[in-house]
């Protein structure tokens, strides 16, 4: 335990520059301690900046502090040296297979604590003392114990390498500098180290800054993960409640309908049974009258027969039988047909809404949105069906093919009056709003067609209503031999392969809008990076009668 205490004290009394015990220790204003020669050398390199800093905490000092020997630290260092000599080695102080062994120890070797770059020998604490006490070793450079001392020996001249060749960027010995490196740019290894030490400190500062930046990002990401987990847990809980309410509503509607059917069943059965009872009474009465008529028909007394006939003949007069339409029972079958129809409509609604919900879930991202698609197959995963809104179509535009195709005609078409309609320009908007990642294609023909996206509040009259003539719309004009991008009345010529099919990719949240020429492959024509503040709508603008455009969305491949 005493040896461990000595080792800990030794580490605390080491200079962080030379990594050796403090020699003539000084304390600078920030409180850190260094060898006087080490901190002087460090600050000499910073004299050009006129700002001197602490190698450990980077605190700057203006002007350069005056250095004064710390007498108390010097006495502690001397005491440590004496205590280290008197300490008896424990078993854990002997060198193992992975340790650097003392080159001076005989028999069982102790662990080396330092290696001397001049002697090229490693020393244990005991054999190191002469380097601390004898003036002969004052100029020797001590470093942490190392097994790589032989790498400091020139393999050609068997000399210690103390020179650095800047031309060949390698360490050499003094004989090498007089031989094959004679005409090269050489300096002492210490000078090169001092030069590179400044770069090392700058690189270290950059790395520390990057570490700090990354830690901040990690912290933000962790907050996003926690927020995502909370939001997802709440969404699951809310969905459970919503669908529980739906289930309860359906169960109540089912119970109400069953109760209504049973009530109607009871009413109808009661009516039928009442009619049955009435008819049964009439049958009994009619059978009685039939018996009397039978008896009368068998009377042999003619006078008696004629006497009773008037009263008995009236027995045949009775109310007409109720009119009953004999048909298959369909009352409750019609109910089931109506319920089945309601079920089918509900399934269609749920399917449509469920698709929207699923797309909304898939659109959730934290800070790492998916990469922009590269292949057509990847783009088609975000296919968006585009249908044209007749309420916005100019009256010279004919919409067909399920309102996916628009054609410029010579005659006007009747559309009901609507404030959303484009008056002067052959333009039309989509019915669908675009607020997520989506992709669609436009097959065009004619003199000129513009494929655009726009906010809904774009003007409907005058030049300001032209797609690209304002800050509310972005348009790619397609000509027979060229393209032109237009936004906020600024036009930009666009080069790219000609094609009658244009692909449009939109990532509303990321503010990305890209136009592609689509043929056997996809070629990017123009890309916009901005911030969209409102939902967007697809738009088409035409020049010349006969120009057409068809909006298509392939089936998703995912």
C-alpha positions as CSV (number, residue, x, y, z in Angstrom):
1,X,0.0,0.0,0.0
2,X,2.9,2.3,0.7
3,X,4.3,1.7,-2.7
4,X,0.9,2.5,-4.3
5,X,0.8,5.8,-2.3
6,X,4.2,6.7,-3.6
7,X,3.2,5.9,-7.2
8,X,0.0,8.1,-6.9
9,X,2.0,11.0,-5.4
10,X,4.6,10.6,-8.2
11,X,1.9,10.9,-10.8
12,X,0.5,14.1,-9.2
13,X,4.0,15.6,-9.1
14,X,4.7,15.0,-12.8
15,X,4.9,17.8,-15.5
16,X,2.2,17.3,-18.1
17,X,4.6,18.5,-20.8
18,X,7.7,16.3,-20.3
19,X,5.7,13.6,-18.3
20,X,8.6,13.5,-15.8
21,X,8.9,14.6,-12.2
22,X,8.8,18.3,-11.8
23,X,12.2,20.0,-12.1
24,X,12.3,23.6,-10.7
25,X,8.5,23.5,-10.4
26,X,6.5,26.6,-11.0
27,X,2.8,27.3,-10.6
28,X,1.1,29.5,-13.3
29,X,-1.9,31.8,-12.5
30,X,-4.5,29.1,-13.4
31,X,-3.0,26.8,-10.7
32,X,-1.4,24.1,-12.9
33,X,2.3,23.2,-12.3
34,X,5.1,22.6,-14.8
35,X,8.9,22.4,-15.0
36,X,10.2,25.9,-15.4
37,X,12.1,25.0,-18.5
38,X,9.1,23.1,-20.1
39,X,6.6,26.0,-19.6
40,X,9.2,28.5,-20.8
41,X,9.8,26.5,-24.0
42,X,6.0,26.2,-24.5
43,X,5.5,30.0,-24.1
44,X,8.5,30.8,-26.3
45,X,6.6,29.2,-29.1
46,X,3.5,31.4,-28.4
47,X,5.4,34.7,-28.3
48,X,4.3,35.6,-31.8
49,X,0.6,35.4,-30.8
50,X,1.4,37.6,-27.7
51,X,-1.1,35.4,-25.9
52,X,0.2,32.7,-23.6
53,X,-2.0,29.8,-22.5
54,X,-2.0,26.8,-20.1
55,X,-1.3,23.6,-22.0
56,X,-3.9,21.8,-19.8
57,X,-6.9,24.1,-19.4
58,X,-6.2,26.5,-22.3
59,X,-6.6,29.6,-20.2
60,X,-5.0,32.6,-21.9
61,X,-2.7,35.1,-20.1
62,X,-1.9,38.6,-21.2
63,X,0.9,39.6,-20.6
64,X,3.2,36.6,-20.2
65,X,3.3,35.7,-16.5
66,X,6.5,36.0,-14.5
67,X,7.6,32.5,-13.4
68,X,8.7,31.9,-9.8
69,X,9.9,28.6,-8.4
70,X,7.4,26.8,-6.1
71,X,9.6,26.0,-3.1
72,X,7.0,23.7,-1.5
73,X,6.5,21.6,-4.6
74,X,10.3,21.3,-5.0
75,X,10.6,20.0,-1.5
76,X,7.8,17.5,-2.1
77,X,9.5,16.2,-5.2
78,X,12.8,15.8,-3.3
79,X,11.0,14.0,-0.5
80,X,9.3,11.7,-3.0
81,X,12.6,10.7,-4.5
82,X,14.0,9.8,-1.1
83,X,10.9,7.9,-0.1
84,X,10.9,6.0,-3.4
85,X,14.5,4.8,-2.7
86,X,13.6,3.5,0.7
87,X,10.4,1.7,-0.4
88,X,10.7,-2.1,-0.6
89,X,9.4,-3.6,-3.8
90,X,6.1,-5.6,-3.5
91,X,5.3,-8.5,-5.7
92,X,3.1,-6.4,-8.0
93,X,6.2,-4.2,-8.6
94,X,8.1,-6.9,-10.5
95,X,7.8,-6.9,-14.2
96,X,5.4,-9.3,-15.9
97,X,5.3,-10.5,-19.5
98,X,3.4,-7.4,-20.6
99,X,5.5,-4.9,-18.6
100,X,8.7,-3.0,-19.5
101,X,11.4,-4.5,-17.3
102,X,14.3,-2.5,-15.7
103,X,17.4,-3.1,-17.8
104,X,19.7,-2.6,-14.7
105,X,18.0,-5.1,-12.4
106,X,19.7,-8.5,-12.0
107,X,17.8,-11.7,-11.1
108,X,14.1,-10.9,-10.9
109,X,13.5,-7.6,-12.6
110,X,11.4,-4.8,-11.4
111,X,8.9,-2.8,-13.5
112,X,10.5,0.1,-15.3
113,X,9.0,3.5,-14.6
114,X,11.0,5.6,-17.1
115,X,13.0,5.1,-20.2
116,X,15.9,7.4,-21.0
117,X,16.1,8.6,-24.7
118,X,19.8,9.3,-24.3
119,X,20.8,6.0,-22.6
120,X,18.2,4.0,-24.5
121,X,17.7,2.1,-21.3
122,X,14.6,1.6,-19.1
123,X,14.9,2.0,-15.3
124,X,12.9,1.0,-12.2
125,X,12.3,3.6,-9.5
126,X,15.5,2.6,-7.6
127,X,17.9,2.6,-10.6
128,X,16.4,5.8,-11.9
129,X,17.5,7.9,-8.9
130,X,21.0,8.8,-10.4
131,X,19.1,10.5,-13.3
132,X,17.4,12.7,-10.7
133,X,20.5,13.4,-8.5
134,X,23.6,13.4,-10.6
135,X,24.3,16.5,-12.7
136,X,25.8,14.2,-15.4
137,X,22.2,13.1,-16.3
138,X,20.7,16.5,-16.2
139,X,20.3,16.8,-19.9
140,X,18.9,13.3,-20.4
141,X,15.4,13.0,-21.6
142,X,13.2,10.7,-19.5
143,X,9.8,9.4,-20.9
144,X,7.3,6.8,-19.7
145,X,8.7,3.3,-19.8
146,X,8.7,2.0,-23.4
147,X,9.5,-1.2,-25.2
148,X,10.2,0.7,-28.4
149,X,13.5,2.3,-27.5
150,X,15.3,0.5,-30.3
151,X,13.1,2.3,-32.8
152,X,15.1,5.4,-31.9
153,X,18.3,3.7,-33.2
154,X,19.3,4.3,-36.9
155,X,19.3,0.8,-38.5
156,X,22.0,1.9,-40.9
157,X,24.5,3.7,-38.6
158,X,23.5,2.3,-35.2
159,X,23.2,5.8,-33.8
160,X,20.5,7.5,-31.9
161,X,18.2,9.4,-34.3
162,X,18.0,13.0,-33.1
163,X,17.4,14.7,-36.5
164,X,14.3,15.1,-38.6
165,X,14.4,15.3,-42.4
166,X,11.6,17.5,-43.5
167,X,12.2,16.6,-47.2
168,X,11.6,12.9,-46.6
169,X,9.5,13.3,-43.5
170,X,11.4,10.8,-41.4
171,X,13.7,10.7,-38.4
172,X,17.4,10.2,-39.1
173,X,20.7,10.2,-37.2
174,X,23.4,12.9,-37.5
175,X,25.4,10.6,-39.8
176,X,22.4,10.3,-42.2
177,X,22.2,14.1,-42.3
178,X,25.8,14.2,-43.5
179,X,25.3,11.3,-46.0
180,X,22.2,10.6,-48.1
181,X,20.2,13.5,-46.5
182,X,23.0,16.0,-46.9
183,X,21.2,18.4,-49.2
184,X,17.8,17.9,-47.5
185,X,15.9,20.3,-45.2
186,X,16.8,18.9,-41.7
187,X,16.2,20.2,-38.2
188,X,16.5,18.7,-34.8
189,X,13.9,16.2,-33.7
190,X,13.1,18.5,-30.7
191,X,12.6,21.5,-33.1
192,X,10.3,19.5,-35.3
193,X,8.4,18.2,-32.3
194,X,8.0,21.8,-31.0
195,X,6.7,22.9,-34.4
196,X,4.3,20.0,-34.7
197,X,3.2,20.4,-31.0
198,X,1.4,23.6,-32.0
199,X,-0.4,21.9,-34.8
200,X,-1.2,19.0,-32.4
201,X,-2.7,21.4,-29.9
202,X,-4.8,23.1,-32.6
203,X,-6.0,19.6,-33.8
204,X,-6.7,18.6,-30.3
205,X,-8.8,21.8,-29.8
206,X,-10.7,21.0,-33.0
207,X,-11.3,17.4,-31.9
208,X,-12.4,18.6,-28.5
209,X,-14.8,21.0,-30.1
210,X,-16.1,18.3,-32.4
211,X,-16.6,16.0,-29.3
212,X,-18.5,18.8,-27.7
213,X,-20.6,19.4,-30.8
214,X,-21.3,15.6,-31.1
215,X,-22.2,15.4,-27.5
216,X,-24.7,18.2,-28.0
217,X,-26.2,16.4,-31.0
218,X,-26.3,13.1,-29.0
219,X,-28.1,15.0,-26.2
220,X,-30.6,16.5,-28.7
221,X,-31.2,13.1,-30.3
222,X,-31.7,11.5,-26.9
223,X,-34.3,14.2,-26.2
224,X,-35.9,13.5,-29.5
225,X,-36.0,9.8,-28.7
226,X,-37.6,10.4,-25.4
227,X,-40.1,12.8,-27.0
228,X,-40.8,10.2,-29.7
229,X,-41.4,7.5,-27.2
230,X,-43.8,9.7,-25.2
231,X,-45.6,10.8,-28.3
232,X,-45.9,7.2,-29.6
233,X,-47.1,5.9,-26.2
234,X,-49.7,8.7,-26.1
235,X,-50.8,8.0,-29.7
236,X,-51.2,4.2,-28.9
237,X,-53.2,5.1,-25.8
238,X,-55.4,7.6,-27.7
239,X,-55.8,5.1,-30.6
240,X,-57.0,2.5,-28.1
241,X,-59.5,4.9,-26.7
242,X,-60.7,6.0,-30.2
243,X,-61.1,2.5,-31.5
244,X,-62.7,1.4,-28.2
245,X,-65.2,4.2,-28.7
246,X,-65.8,3.1,-32.3
247,X,-66.2,-0.5,-31.2
248,X,-68.7,0.5,-28.5
249,X,-70.5,2.7,-31.0
250,X,-70.8,-0.3,-33.5
251,X,-71.8,-2.6,-30.7
252,X,-74.5,-0.1,-29.6
253,X,-75.7,0.3,-33.2
254,X,-75.7,-3.5,-33.5
255,X,-77.7,-3.9,-30.3
256,X,-80.1,-1.2,-31.3
257,X,-80.7,-2.8,-34.7
258,X,-81.2,-6.3,-33.1
259,X,-83.6,-4.8,-30.6
260,X,-85.5,-3.0,-33.5
261,X,-85.6,-6.3,-35.5
262,X,-87.0,-8.2,-32.5
263,X,-89.5,-5.5,-31.8
264,X,-90.7,-5.5,-35.4
265,X,-90.7,-9.3,-35.3
266,X,-93.0,-9.2,-32.2
267,X,-95.3,-6.7,-33.8
268,X,-95.6,-8.6,-37.0
269,X,-96.1,-11.9,-35.3
270,X,-98.8,-10.4,-33.0
271,X,-100.6,-9.0,-36.1
272,X,-100.5,-12.4,-37.9
273,X,-101.7,-14.3,-34.8
274,X,-104.6,-11.9,-34.3
275,X,-105.6,-12.4,-37.9
276,X,-105.2,-16.1,-37.5
277,X,-107.5,-16.1,-34.4
278,X,-110.1,-14.0,-36.2
279,X,-110.1,-16.3,-39.2
280,X,-110.3,-19.4,-37.0
281,X,-113.4,-18.0,-35.3
282,X,-114.9,-17.3,-38.8
283,X,-114.1,-20.9,-39.8
284,X,-115.9,-22.3,-36.7
285,X,-119.0,-20.1,-37.4
286,X,-119.0,-21.1,-41.1
287,X,-118.7,-24.8,-40.2
288,X,-121.8,-24.4,-37.9
289,X,-123.8,-22.7,-40.8
290,X,-122.7,-25.5,-43.1
291,X,-124.1,-28.1,-40.7
292,X,-127.5,-26.3,-40.6
293,X,-127.6,-26.1,-44.4
294,X,-126.7,-29.8,-44.6
295,X,-129.6,-30.6,-42.3
296,X,-132.0,-28.4,-44.3
297,X,-131.0,-30.1,-47.6
298,X,-132.0,-33.4,-46.1
299,X,-135.5,-32.2,-44.9
300,X,-138.3,-34.2,-46.8
301,X,-141.1,-31.8,-45.7
302,X,-141.4,-29.4,-48.6
303,X,-143.4,-26.9,-46.6
304,X,-140.9,-26.9,-43.7
305,X,-138.0,-26.5,-46.2
306,X,-139.7,-23.4,-47.8
307,X,-140.6,-22.1,-44.4
308,X,-136.9,-22.1,-43.2
309,X,-135.2,-21.3,-46.4
310,X,-135.3,-17.5,-46.2
311,X,-133.5,-17.5,-42.8
312,X,-131.0,-20.2,-43.7
313,X,-130.2,-18.7,-47.1
314,X,-128.7,-15.6,-45.4
315,X,-126.2,-17.8,-43.6
316,X,-124.1,-17.8,-46.7
317,X,-123.7,-14.0,-46.6
318,X,-120.6,-13.1,-44.7
319,X,-117.8,-10.5,-44.9
320,X,-115.2,-11.1,-47.6
321,X,-112.0,-12.9,-46.6
322,X,-109.0,-10.6,-45.9
323,X,-106.7,-10.0,-48.9
324,X,-103.3,-11.6,-48.2
325,X,-100.5,-11.3,-50.7
326,X,-98.7,-14.6,-50.5
327,X,-95.0,-13.8,-51.2
328,X,-91.6,-14.9,-49.9
329,X,-90.7,-13.2,-46.6
330,X,-88.2,-10.4,-47.5
331,X,-88.7,-7.8,-44.8
332,X,-85.6,-8.8,-42.8
333,X,-83.6,-9.7,-45.9
334,X,-84.0,-6.1,-47.0
335,X,-82.7,-5.1,-43.6
336,X,-79.6,-7.3,-44.1
337,X,-79.1,-6.0,-47.6
338,X,-79.1,-2.4,-46.2
339,X,-76.7,-3.4,-43.4
340,X,-74.4,-5.1,-45.9
341,X,-74.4,-2.0,-48.0
342,X,-73.6,0.2,-45.0
343,X,-70.8,-2.3,-44.1
344,X,-69.3,-2.0,-47.6
345,X,-69.4,1.8,-47.5
346,X,-67.8,1.8,-44.0
347,X,-65.1,-0.5,-45.2
348,X,-64.4,1.8,-48.2
349,X,-64.2,4.8,-45.9
350,X,-62.0,3.0,-43.4
351,X,-59.7,1.8,-46.2
352,X,-59.3,5.4,-47.5
353,X,-58.9,7.0,-44.1
354,X,-56.6,4.1,-43.0
355,X,-54.3,4.8,-45.9
356,X,-54.1,8.4,-44.9
357,X,-53.3,7.5,-41.3
358,X,-50.7,5.0,-42.4
359,X,-49.1,7.6,-44.7
360,X,-49.0,10.0,-41.8
361,X,-47.4,7.5,-39.6
362,X,-44.8,6.7,-42.3
363,X,-44.1,10.4,-42.6
364,X,-43.0,10.8,-39.0
365,X,-39.3,11.5,-38.7
366,X,-37.1,13.0,-35.9
367,X,-34.1,14.8,-37.2
368,X,-33.0,12.2,-39.8
369,X,-35.3,12.2,-42.7
370,X,-34.8,9.4,-45.3
371,X,-32.4,10.1,-48.2
372,X,-33.9,11.5,-51.4
373,X,-34.8,8.7,-53.9
374,X,-32.4,8.0,-56.7
375,X,-34.0,5.4,-58.9
376,X,-37.5,5.5,-60.5
377,X,-38.5,2.5,-58.4
378,X,-37.6,4.5,-55.3
379,X,-39.5,7.6,-56.5
380,X,-42.6,5.5,-57.2
381,X,-42.8,4.4,-53.6
382,X,-44.1,8.0,-53.0
383,X,-46.6,8.0,-55.9
384,X,-49.4,10.6,-55.6
385,X,-52.5,10.3,-57.7
386,X,-53.2,13.8,-59.2
387,X,-56.8,14.7,-60.4
388,X,-57.5,18.1,-61.9
389,X,-60.0,20.4,-60.2
390,X,-62.7,21.6,-62.7
391,X,-63.5,24.5,-60.4
392,X,-60.1,25.9,-61.2
393,X,-59.9,25.0,-65.0
394,X,-59.9,27.8,-67.6
395,X,-63.0,27.4,-69.8
396,X,-60.8,26.6,-72.8
397,X,-59.5,23.5,-71.0
398,X,-61.2,20.2,-71.5
399,X,-60.8,17.7,-68.7
400,X,-61.0,14.0,-69.5
401,X,-59.7,10.5,-68.5
402,X,-61.1,10.8,-65.0
403,X,-60.0,14.4,-64.8
404,X,-56.4,13.5,-65.1
405,X,-55.9,14.9,-68.6
406,X,-56.3,18.5,-69.8
407,X,-56.5,19.6,-73.4
408,X,-56.6,23.2,-74.8
409,X,-59.5,23.5,-77.3
410,X,-60.7,26.2,-79.6
411,X,-64.2,26.4,-78.1
412,X,-65.1,27.2,-74.5
413,X,-66.6,24.7,-72.2
414,X,-69.4,25.3,-69.7
415,X,-68.2,25.3,-66.1
416,X,-70.3,26.6,-63.2
417,X,-69.2,30.0,-62.0
418,X,-66.4,29.8,-59.4
419,X,-64.0,32.3,-57.8
420,X,-61.2,29.7,-58.0
421,X,-61.2,29.6,-61.8
422,X,-58.3,30.9,-63.8
423,X,-59.8,33.6,-66.1
424,X,-57.1,34.7,-68.6
425,X,-54.5,31.9,-68.7
426,X,-55.0,28.2,-69.7
427,X,-54.2,26.9,-66.2
428,X,-55.6,24.3,-63.8
429,X,-54.8,23.1,-60.3
430,X,-55.0,19.7,-58.7
431,X,-57.8,18.7,-56.4
432,X,-55.3,17.2,-53.9
433,X,-53.2,19.2,-51.6
434,X,-49.6,18.2,-51.2
435,X,-48.1,18.3,-47.7
436,X,-45.9,15.2,-47.5
437,X,-43.3,13.4,-49.6
438,X,-44.9,12.6,-52.9
439,X,-44.0,12.0,-56.6
440,X,-46.1,12.2,-59.8
441,X,-45.4,12.3,-63.5
442,X,-46.8,14.5,-66.4
443,X,-47.0,13.2,-70.0
444,X,-47.2,16.3,-72.2
445,X,-47.4,17.3,-75.9
446,X,-47.9,20.5,-77.8
447,X,-46.2,23.9,-78.2
448,X,-45.5,24.5,-74.5
449,X,-46.6,23.1,-71.2
450,X,-45.5,24.2,-67.7
451,X,-45.5,21.7,-64.8
452,X,-45.8,23.6,-61.5
453,X,-46.6,23.5,-57.8
454,X,-48.3,26.5,-56.2
455,X,-50.0,27.8,-53.1
456,X,-53.8,27.8,-53.3
457,X,-54.1,31.6,-52.8
458,X,-52.3,32.4,-56.1
459,X,-54.1,35.1,-58.1
460,X,-56.6,33.9,-60.7
461,X,-56.4,36.9,-63.1
462,X,-53.8,38.9,-64.9
463,X,-50.0,38.2,-65.3
464,X,-49.6,37.6,-61.6
465,X,-51.6,34.4,-62.0
466,X,-49.0,32.8,-64.3
467,X,-47.2,30.0,-62.6
468,X,-43.6,31.2,-61.8
469,X,-44.5,34.9,-62.1
470,X,-44.9,35.2,-58.3
471,X,-43.4,34.0,-55.1
472,X,-46.3,31.6,-54.6
473,X,-45.4,29.1,-57.4
474,X,-42.5,27.2,-58.9
475,X,-42.8,26.1,-62.6
476,X,-40.8,24.1,-65.1
477,X,-41.7,25.2,-68.7
478,X,-41.3,22.4,-71.2
479,X,-40.5,23.3,-74.8
480,X,-39.8,21.0,-77.8
481,X,-36.0,21.5,-77.4
482,X,-35.4,23.1,-74.0
483,X,-36.6,23.7,-70.5
484,X,-36.9,26.8,-68.3
485,X,-37.4,27.1,-64.6
486,X,-39.4,30.1,-63.3
487,X,-40.1,31.4,-59.8
488,X,-40.9,34.9,-58.6
489,X,-40.6,36.2,-62.2
490,X,-37.0,35.0,-62.4
491,X,-36.3,32.6,-65.3
492,X,-33.4,30.1,-65.4
493,X,-32.5,28.1,-68.5
494,X,-32.3,24.4,-67.7
495,X,-30.3,21.8,-69.7
496,X,-31.2,18.2,-69.9
497,X,-32.3,15.4,-72.1
498,X,-35.6,16.1,-73.9
499,X,-38.5,13.9,-72.9
500,X,-42.3,14.0,-73.2
501,X,-42.6,12.8,-69.5
502,X,-41.6,15.0,-66.5
503,X,-41.3,13.6,-63.0
504,X,-41.9,15.8,-60.0
505,X,-40.7,15.0,-56.5
506,X,-41.8,17.0,-53.5
507,X,-40.7,16.8,-49.9
508,X,-42.8,19.5,-48.3
509,X,-41.3,19.3,-44.8
510,X,-37.7,19.3,-46.1
511,X,-38.5,22.1,-48.6
512,X,-37.3,20.0,-51.5
513,X,-38.8,20.3,-55.0
514,X,-37.1,18.4,-57.9
515,X,-38.0,18.1,-61.6
516,X,-36.8,15.1,-63.6
517,X,-36.7,14.1,-67.3
518,X,-38.1,10.6,-67.4
519,X,-37.3,8.2,-70.2
520,X,-35.4,4.9,-69.8
521,X,-33.7,6.6,-66.9
522,X,-34.3,9.6,-64.7
523,X,-32.2,12.8,-65.1
524,X,-32.4,15.7,-62.6
525,X,-33.4,18.9,-64.5
526,X,-33.7,21.3,-61.6
527,X,-33.8,21.2,-57.8
528,X,-35.2,23.7,-55.4
529,X,-34.3,24.0,-51.7
530,X,-36.6,26.4,-49.8
531,X,-39.2,26.6,-47.0
532,X,-42.8,25.9,-47.9
533,X,-45.2,27.7,-45.6
534,X,-48.5,26.4,-47.0
535,X,-49.9,23.2,-48.6
536,X,-49.0,23.0,-52.3
537,X,-51.1,22.1,-55.3
538,X,-50.0,20.6,-58.6
539,X,-50.6,23.0,-61.6
540,X,-50.5,22.9,-65.4
541,X,-50.2,25.8,-67.8
542,X,-50.6,25.5,-71.6
543,X,-49.7,27.5,-74.7
544,X,-51.5,26.8,-78.0
545,X,-54.6,24.9,-79.0
546,X,-54.1,21.1,-78.9
547,X,-51.5,21.1,-76.1
548,X,-52.2,18.3,-73.7
549,X,-51.0,17.0,-70.4
550,X,-51.8,13.8,-68.5
551,X,-51.0,13.5,-64.7
552,X,-50.2,9.9,-63.9
553,X,-49.1,8.1,-60.7
554,X,-47.8,4.5,-61.0
555,X,-48.8,1.9,-58.5
556,X,-46.5,2.0,-55.5
557,X,-43.8,-0.6,-55.5
558,X,-43.5,-0.9,-51.7
